[in-house]
Amino acid sequence: MSAYDTKTIEPKWQKAWDEAGTFVATKAGGKPKYYVLEMFPYPSGRIHIGHVRNYTMGDVIARYKLSTGHNVLHPMGFDAFGMPAENAAMAIGGHPKTWTYENIDTMVEQMKPLGFGLDWSRMFATCDPEYYGQQQSMFIDFLEKGLVYRKNATVNWDPVDMTVLANEQVIDGKGWRSGADVVRRELTQWFFKISDFSEELLDAIDGLDNWPAKVKLMQSNWIGKSRGLQFSFERTDGGDPIEVYTTRPDTLMGASFIGISADHPLAKELAETNPAIAAFRTEVAKGGTTAEALDKAEKLGIDTGLTVKHPLNPDWELPIWIANFILMDYGTGAIFACPAHDQRDLDFCRKYDLPVIDTFLSLENPEPVANEAFVPPKTETVQWIDHFAGLDKANGEDAVNATVDFAEKAGWGKGVTNYRLRDWGLSRQRYWGCPIPVVHCDDCGVVPEKKENLPVELPEDVTFDIPGNPLDRHPTWRDTPCPTCGKPAKRETDTMDTFVDSSWYFARFTAPRAETPTVMEDAAYWMNVDQYIGGIEHAILHLLYSRFFARAMHICGHLPASAIEPFDALFTQGMVTHAIYVTRDENDRPV
């Protein structure tokens, strides 16, 4: 057998496939369809072994399905907006657009000789105005349907990238790209109403039969459904009651203090006249904003000097503290602390010499809590200590339910279901992203751009020699007539989170040149993605956002109901992290 001449044979057949349109997706012949998709790459400039591994898997599936009589859609595109391009422009000069498209050309040049069975005719980049213009069109649709809104919020601010980060983009209290310590900052931001879909997104996980169990568990935990009790503590000074939400109302007799967020209205009110509280709020603002970051940070607090009455004993007064580990955007921004059964509360109470009261003990080792909180699983049966609902031996789940029933019958509390999932903040203070298509008018307020004026394209004459968003200082782009009244107005200068770009690209591939976000006929034929392939690091960010986006697109008429779960099967291929060594036999074959 003659040697396999790669340089001769592979270009020959790749040319033949191109000329024959072998991998061009069609709907011809009444064949069944198959849609295989790998998570598309960021154009960093060179492909790596992870790319080769990822796209080889899709290639094998695409070729097999093609050989078994399927119409196969196997496209390629580039997730092309984001900070790396801006950082490169600042570091080496030039323009993010130039850097991005040159890198795309390089990567395509590197990928094509590999001979992947890809439909290159459908290729696009998310920074193409033809793509992000349709994204802007959907934003306007979402706005009309109440799926996107604007509010003041305490956000995660990356002081290096100088932009807002979603909670999911903060890793161990640091920005996911810059590695800088994230701080709190209050800004007016745009949000997708993903939290409205919490229950639906959670319930539907059970139907994702061909997804890895690990990914489904990660999404379930992130959505974080919990049943608890909402009630109020009456202030002894006659001020507005402190409303709390707790998932462990059964531990109410172990209350040590009332804790409020530094962003709680009461904390803000007190800071106006109390310099010490004002200084404390300033210090807290330097810390992280995610639950994970706050759990790991040193527990800090300040006594307000105010007290509340315990709902089960009006003679029992509890102090109100402002604490750095309480989030304003979860529950009510206030808690009652039960240090015996919560490590954060215990660390805080030991630091500030506050009481620690056991409400239940282990059946096997009935010792009072010292420096480690007793936090058994809710399924574990424990011995209750003088429980107000009459519990003796019971597990946490039964105790919570008994307590909620007790409080509702007594009229001082209400059972509430909450979710950990927060609305998706999409505003980013940077240039290289999809412009948010709204205009700020003194007379009309915030109004969407007219669709006939889309895309709102990024101006190219920008510089990055000054920190911050160059769109803020570009008057000829920023200044524009109001789409409603025609008077002078200003464009929104925030751009969209890049995860918006990647949350619907799978749908765009079904009709990539359409003058609407999708063509329903094509979307109905090709969707869902039969096999999706990519890294498990996207289990929360990309995959959860895409599930929400598919539902929002259906509501707005861009996807059929059958496509609200866009990925039928998911394969997470893992990451290449180290060299692999093999043993070979006498014929030099791996064994």
C-alpha positions in Angstrom: 0.0 0.0 0.0 1.3 3.4 -1.0 1.8 6.1 1.6 -1.1 8.4 2.3 0.0 11.7 0.7 -1.9 14.3 2.9 -0.9 17.3 0.8 -2.2 15.8 -2.4 -5.2 13.7 -1.4 -6.9 15.9 1.1 -7.0 19.1 -1.0 -8.2 17.0 -3.9 -11.2 15.7 -2.1 -12.0 18.9 -0.2 -12.1 20.7 -3.6 -14.5 17.9 -4.9 -16.8 18.3 -1.8 -16.9 22.1 -2.3 -17.7 21.9 -6.0 -20.4 19.3 -5.4 -21.8 21.2 -2.4 -21.6 18.0 -0.4 -22.0 19.7 3.0 -24.4 22.5 1.9 -27.6 22.1 4.0 -30.8 21.7 1.9 -34.3 20.7 2.6 -34.5 18.6 -0.6 -36.0 15.1 -1.2 -38.3 14.7 1.7 -35.4 13.3 3.8 -35.4 13.5 7.6 -33.3 16.4 8.9 -30.4 16.4 11.4 -28.9 19.5 13.0 -25.5 19.1 14.6 -23.9 22.1 16.1 -20.8 22.8 18.1 -20.5 25.9 20.3 -18.9 28.4 18.0 -15.5 29.8 18.7 -14.2 33.2 19.8 -11.9 34.6 17.1 -8.8 34.9 19.2 -6.5 34.5 16.2 -5.5 30.8 16.2 -7.3 27.6 16.6 -6.1 25.2 19.3 -6.4 21.5 20.0 -9.7 22.1 21.8 -11.2 23.5 18.7 -10.0 20.5 16.6 -11.4 18.1 19.2 -14.7 19.8 19.4 -15.4 20.2 15.7 -14.1 16.7 14.9 -16.8 15.2 17.0 -19.5 17.2 15.1 -17.8 16.2 11.8 -18.1 12.5 12.6 -21.8 12.9 13.4 -22.5 15.1 10.4 -20.9 12.7 8.0 -22.6 9.7 9.5 -26.0 11.3 9.3 -25.3 12.4 5.7 -24.5 8.8 4.8 -27.7 7.5 6.3 -29.9 9.7 4.2 -30.4 12.8 6.2 -30.5 16.5 5.3 -27.8 17.7 7.6 -27.2 21.2 8.9 -23.7 21.6 10.3 -22.8 25.3 10.3 -20.0 27.5 11.5 -19.8 31.0 12.9 -17.9 33.2 15.3 -18.8 34.7 18.7 -17.1 37.9 17.9 -18.0 40.8 20.2 -16.4 41.3 23.6 -13.6 42.8 25.7 -10.6 40.9 24.2 -10.9 42.9 21.0 -11.1 46.2 22.9 -8.2 45.1 25.1 -6.1 44.3 22.0 -7.0 47.6 20.5 -5.8 49.4 23.6 -2.7 47.3 23.9 -1.4 47.3 20.3 -3.4 50.1 18.7 -5.8 49.6 15.8 -9.4 48.9 15.9 -11.4 46.0 17.5 -13.2 45.4 14.2 -10.0 45.0 12.3 -8.5 42.8 14.9 -11.6 40.6 15.0 -12.1 40.1 11.3 -8.4 39.5 10.7 -8.5 36.8 13.3 -11.6 35.3 11.7 -9.8 35.1 8.4 -6.9 33.4 10.1 -9.0 30.8 11.9 -11.0 30.0 8.8 -7.8 29.6 6.9 -6.6 27.2 9.6 -9.8 25.3 9.8 -10.6 24.6 6.2 -7.6 22.4 5.5 -8.9 20.1 8.3 -11.7 19.1 5.9 -14.6 19.4 8.4 -18.0 18.6 6.9 -19.2 22.2 7.5 -21.7 24.3 5.6 -19.4 27.4 5.2 -22.1 29.2 3.1 -24.0 29.9 6.4 -21.0 31.4 8.2 -21.5 34.7 10.1 -20.0 36.6 13.0 -22.0 38.1 15.8 -20.3 41.5 15.0 -21.8 41.5 11.5 -24.4 44.3 11.4 -26.7 41.9 9.5 -26.6 39.7 12.6 -26.7 42.2 15.5 -29.3 44.3 13.6 -31.7 41.4 13.9 -30.7 41.0 17.6 -31.7 44.7 18.0 -35.0 44.0 16.3 -35.7 41.2 18.8 -34.7 43.5 21.7 -37.5 45.8 20.6 -39.9 42.9 20.4 -38.9 41.8 23.9 -39.4 45.3 25.1 -42.9 45.3 23.6 -43.8 42.0 25.3 -42.4 43.1 28.7 -39.5 40.7 28.6 -36.9 43.4 29.1 -36.9 46.4 31.4 -34.7 49.0 33.0 -34.1 49.7 36.7 -31.6 51.0 39.2 -29.6 48.2 40.6 -26.5 47.4 42.6 -24.3 45.7 40.1 -21.0 43.9 39.8 -18.5 46.4 38.5 -15.2 45.3 37.1 -12.8 48.2 37.7 -10.3 47.0 35.1 -12.6 46.2 32.2 -14.8 49.1 33.4 -18.0 47.3 32.8 -20.9 45.5 34.6 -20.7 41.8 35.0 -23.6 39.3 35.5 -23.4 37.2 38.8 -22.4 34.3 36.6 -19.4 36.2 35.3 -17.9 36.7 38.8 -15.7 33.9 39.8 -14.4 33.9 43.4 -15.2 37.6 43.6 -13.2 38.4 40.5 -14.1 39.4 36.9 -14.2 36.3 34.7 -11.9 37.9 32.1 -9.8 40.6 33.9 -9.3 38.7 37.2 -9.9 42.1 39.0 -11.7 42.3 42.4 -15.3 43.1 41.6 -16.9 45.9 43.5 -20.5 47.1 44.1 -21.9 50.0 42.1 -25.4 51.4 41.6 -26.3 52.0 38.0 -29.4 52.1 35.8 -29.3 48.9 33.8 -31.3 46.9 31.3 -32.5 43.4 32.4 -34.0 40.4 30.8 -36.9 38.9 32.8 -35.5 35.5 33.0 -36.7 35.1 36.6 -40.3 35.0 35.4 -39.4 31.7 33.8 -37.8 30.2 36.9 -40.4 27.5 37.5 -40.8 26.7 33.8 -37.0 26.4 33.2 -36.7 24.2 36.3 -39.6 21.9 35.5 -38.4 21.4 31.9 -35.0 20.1 33.1 -36.6 16.7 33.8 -37.5 16.4 30.1 -33.9 16.9 28.9 -33.3 13.2 28.7 -30.2 13.4 26.5 -28.3 16.0 28.6 -25.6 15.1 31.1 -27.0 14.7 34.6 -24.3 17.0 35.9 -25.3 19.9 33.7 -29.0 19.4 34.7 -28.1 19.4 38.4 -26.0 22.5 38.0 -28.9 24.3 36.3 -31.4 23.1 39.0 -29.1 24.4 41.7 -28.6 27.7 40.0 -32.3 28.3 39.6 -32.5 27.4 43.3 -36.2 26.8 44.2 -36.9 27.1 47.9 -40.0 27.2 50.0 -39.9 29.5 53.0 -41.8 32.0 55.2 -42.2 35.7 54.7 -43.1 37.8 57.7 -42.2 41.1 59.5 -40.5 42.1 62.7 -42.1 45.0 64.5 -39.6 47.8 65.3 -39.6 49.0 68.9 -39.1 52.6 67.7 -42.3 52.6 65.7 -40.5 52.7 62.3 -41.4 50.6 59.3 -41.4 46.9 60.1 -38.4 44.8 58.9 -39.7 42.2 56.4 -37.7 39.0 56.0 -37.8 35.9 53.9 -36.3 32.7 55.3 -36.0 29.1 54.1 -35.5 27.9 57.7 -38.4 29.5 59.7 -38.3 26.4 61.9 -35.2 27.9 63.6 -36.9 31.1 64.7 -36.4 30.4 68.4 -32.6 30.5 67.7 -32.7 34.1 66.4 -29.8 36.2 67.6 -30.2 39.4 65.6 -31.9 40.9 62.5 -29.4 41.5 59.7 -30.1 43.9 56.8 -28.1 44.6 53.6 -26.0 47.7 53.3 -28.3 48.5 50.4 -31.5 48.1 52.4 -33.6 51.2 52.5 -33.2 51.4 56.3 -29.4 51.3 56.0 -29.5 54.1 53.4 -31.8 56.1 55.6 -29.6 55.8 58.7 -26.5 56.6 56.7 -27.9 60.1 56.0 -27.5 61.1 59.6 -25.0 58.5 61.0 -21.4 59.0 59.6 -20.3 55.6 61.0 -23.0 53.8 59.1 -22.3 55.8 56.0 -18.6 54.9 56.2 -19.5 51.2 56.7 -21.7 51.3 53.6 -18.8 52.7 51.6 -16.5 50.0 52.8 -19.0 47.3 52.0 -19.3 48.7 48.4 -15.7 47.7 47.8 -16.6 44.0 48.4 -18.1 41.4 46.1 -21.8 41.2 45.1 -22.4 37.5 44.7 -23.4 35.0 47.4 -20.3 33.0 46.8 -18.0 36.1 47.2 -19.8 37.2 50.4 -19.7 33.7 51.9 -15.9 33.8 51.6 -15.3 37.3 52.7 -14.6 38.3 56.3 -17.9 38.9 58.1 -18.4 42.6 59.0 -21.2 44.5 60.6 -22.4 47.5 62.4 -25.0 47.8 65.1 -27.8 50.3 64.1 -28.9 50.7 67.7 -32.4 49.8 66.7 -34.3 46.7 67.9 -37.4 44.7 66.9 -39.8 42.5 68.7 -39.7 38.7 68.3 -43.0 37.6 66.7 -43.4 34.7 69.2 -42.5 36.8 72.2 -43.1 40.6 72.2 -40.9 40.9 75.3 -37.9 39.4 73.4 -36.1 42.2 71.5 -33.5 41.6 68.8 -30.9 44.1 67.6 -30.8 45.3 64.0 -27.3 45.0 62.4 -26.1 45.9 59.0 -24.0 43.1 57.7 -21.8 42.8 54.6 -22.9 39.2 53.7 -26.6 40.0 53.0 -27.7 40.6 49.4 -30.4 43.1 48.7 -31.6 41.4 45.6 -32.4 38.0 47.3 -35.6 37.8 49.3 -36.2 41.1 51.1 -32.6 42.2 51.8 -33.1 41.3 55.5 -32.7 38.1 57.5 -33.1 36.9 61.0 -29.8 35.2 62.0 -29.8 31.8 63.6 -26.1 31.2 64.3 -26.4 27.7 65.7 -27.5 26.5 62.3 -25.8 28.8 59.8 -22.0 29.2 59.6 -22.1 32.8 58.3 -24.3 33.8 61.1 -22.2 31.9 63.6 -18.9 33.5 62.5 -20.6 36.9 62.7 -22.0 36.3 66.2 -18.7 34.9 67.6 -16.9 38.0 66.2 -19.4 40.5 67.7 -20.2 38.5 70.9 -23.9 37.9 70.1 -25.9 35.0 71.5 -25.9 31.5 70.0 -29.0 29.4 70.7 -29.5 25.8 69.6 -32.9 25.0 68.2 -32.2 21.3 67.5 -29.5 18.8 68.3 -28.1 15.7 66.6 -29.7 12.4 67.7 -26.2 10.8 67.6 -24.2 13.6 69.2 -26.5 16.0 71.1 -23.8 18.6 71.8 -24.4 22.3 71.7 -22.8 24.3 68.9 -19.3 25.7 69.5 -17.5 27.1 66.5 -19.0 25.0 63.8 -22.7 25.4 62.9 -24.8 22.3 63.0 -26.3 22.2 59.5 -27.6 18.7 58.7 -29.4 17.9 55.5 -33.1 18.8 55.6 -33.8 15.1 55.2 -32.0 14.2 58.5 -34.2 13.7 61.6 -33.1 15.8 64.7 -34.1 16.4 68.2 -36.0 19.7 68.5 -35.7 21.9 71.7 -38.9 23.3 72.9 -40.2 24.0 69.3 -43.2 26.4 69.2 -45.1 24.2 66.7 -44.8 21.2 69.1 -42.1 19.3 67.2 -40.1 16.6 69.0 -38.2 14.5 66.5 -38.5 15.6 62.9 -36.5 16.3 59.8 -36.0 19.8 58.4 -38.4 19.5 55.6 -41.3 18.5 57.9 -40.2 21.2 60.3 -40.3 23.9 57.7 -43.8 22.8 56.5 -45.1 22.6 60.1 -43.7 26.1 60.8 -45.2 27.7 57.7 -48.6 26.1 58.6 -48.3 27.4 62.2 -47.4 30.9 61.1 -50.2 31.1 58.5 -52.8 29.9 61.0 -51.5 32.4 63.6 -51.7 35.1 61.0 -48.1 36.5 61.3 -46.5 34.9 58.3 -47.1 33.6 54.8 -45.5 30.6 52.9 -43.6 31.8 49.9 -41.7 30.0 47.1 -38.5 31.9 46.0 -35.9 31.2 43.4 -32.2 31.9 43.5 -32.2 32.9 39.8 -32.0 36.7 39.3 -32.9 38.7 36.3 -30.2 38.9 33.6 -28.5 42.2 33.6 -27.4 42.8 30.0 -26.0 46.3 30.0 -22.3 46.6 29.4 -20.3 49.9 29.4 -18.1 49.1 26.4 -17.8 49.8 22.7 -17.4 46.4 21.0 -20.8 45.0 21.5 -24.3 45.2 20.1 -25.8 48.7 20.7 -29.0 48.7 22.7 -31.5 50.2 20.3 -33.2 52.8 22.4 -33.1 56.6 22.6 -33.4 58.8 25.6 -35.6 61.8 25.0 -36.3 64.6 27.5 -39.9 64.7 26.4 -40.8 61.1 25.5 -38.5 59.3 27.9 -36.9 56.0 26.8 -38.2 55.0 23.4 -37.1 52.2 21.0 -35.5 53.0 17.7 -37.7 52.5 14.7 -37.1 49.1 13.1 -36.6 50.6 9.7 -33.6 52.4 11.2 -31.9 49.2 12.2 -29.2 48.2 12.5 -27.9 50.9 14.8 -24.3 50.3 13.7 -21.3 51.0 15.8 -19.3 54.1 14.7 -15.8 53.1 13.5 -14.1 56.4 14.3 -13.4 55.7 18.0 -10.3 55.7 20.1 -9.3 53.8 23.2 -6.7 56.1 24.6 -9.1 57.2 27.4 -10.6 54.7 29.9 -14.3 54.1 29.7 -16.8 53.6 26.9 -15.9 55.6 23.7 -19.6 55.7 22.8 -20.2 58.1 25.7 -17.9 60.7 24.1 -19.0 60.3 20.4 -21.5 63.1 19.9 -22.2 62.5 16.2 -23.3 58.9 17.0 -24.8 59.5 20.4 -26.8 62.6 19.4 -29.8 61.6 17.3 -33.4 62.7 16.7 -36.1 61.1 18.9 -37.9 58.3 16.9 -41.2 59.5 18.4 -41.2 63.3 18.4 -38.1 64.2 16.3 -36.6 66.4 18.9 -32.9 66.2 19.8 -32.2 63.1 21.9 -29.4 60.7 22.9 -28.8 57.1 22.1 -28.2 54.5 24.8 -24.4 54.1 25.0 -24.4 50.8 26.8 -24.0 47.7 24.6 -25.3 44.2 25.2 -23.7 41.4 27.2 -22.0 39.1 24.7 -24.0 36.2 26.1 -27.0 37.8 24.3 -25.2 37.3 21.0 -24.6 33.6 21.6 -28.1 32.9 23.1 -29.8 32.7 19.7 -27.2 32.0 17.0 -28.4 28.4 16.7 -31.7 29.8 15.5 -30.1 32.3 13.1 -28.2 29.4 11.3 -31.5 28.1 10.1 -31.9 31.2 7.8 -28.6 33.2 8.2 -29.3 35.8 5.4 -32.9 36.5 6.3 -34.1 40.1 6.8 -35.9 39.0 10.0 -34.4 37.2 13.0 -35.6 33.9 11.6 -37.8 32.5 8.9 -40.5 30.4 10.6 -40.6 27.8 7.9 -36.9 27.2 8.1 -36.8 27.3 11.9 -39.7 24.8 12.1 -37.8 22.5 9.7 -34.3 22.6 11.2 -35.0 23.2 14.9 -34.3 21.7 17.3 -30.5 21.2 17.4 -30.4 17.4 17.4 -26.9 17.2 18.9 -25.1 20.1 20.6 -21.5 19.8 21.5 -19.4 22.1 23.8 -17.7 22.6 27.1 -19.3 22.0 30.5 -18.0 25.5 31.6 -21.1 26.8 29.7 -23.6 24.8 31.8 -25.0 27.9 33.4 -24.2 31.0 31.4 -24.8 30.0 27.9 -27.1 27.1 28.2 -29.5 28.6 30.7 -29.6 31.9 28.8 -30.3 30.1 25.5 -33.2 28.2 27.0 -34.7 31.5 28.2 -34.0 33.1 24.8 -35.7 30.3 22.9 -38.8 30.9 25.0 -38.7 34.6 24.5 -38.3 34.2 20.8 -41.3 31.9 20.7 -43.4 34.5 22.5 -42.3 37.1 20.0 -43.1 34.9 17.0 -39.6 34.0 16.0 -39.5 30.3 16.9 -42.2 27.6 17.0 -43.4 26.2 20.3 -41.5 23.0 19.5 -38.2 24.9 19.8 -38.5 26.4 23.3 -36.0 23.8 24.4 -33.5 24.3 21.6 -31.0 21.5 22.2 -32.4 17.9 22.2 -29.1 16.3 23.1 -26.0 17.8 24.7 -22.5 16.4 24.8 -19.9 18.1 27.0 -16.6 17.0 25.7 -14.4 18.1 28.5 -11.2 20.1 28.2 -7.6 19.3 27.2 -5.6 20.0 30.3 -2.5 17.8 30.1 -0.4 15.5 27.9 -1.5 11.9 27.4 0.9 9.0 27.5 0.3 5.7 25.8 1.8 2.2 25.8 2.5 0.6 22.4 2.9 -3.0 21.3 5.5 -4.6 19.1 3.7 -3.2 16.0 3.8 0.3 17.4 0.1 0.4 18.0 -1.5 1.9 21.2 -2.6 -0.8 23.7 
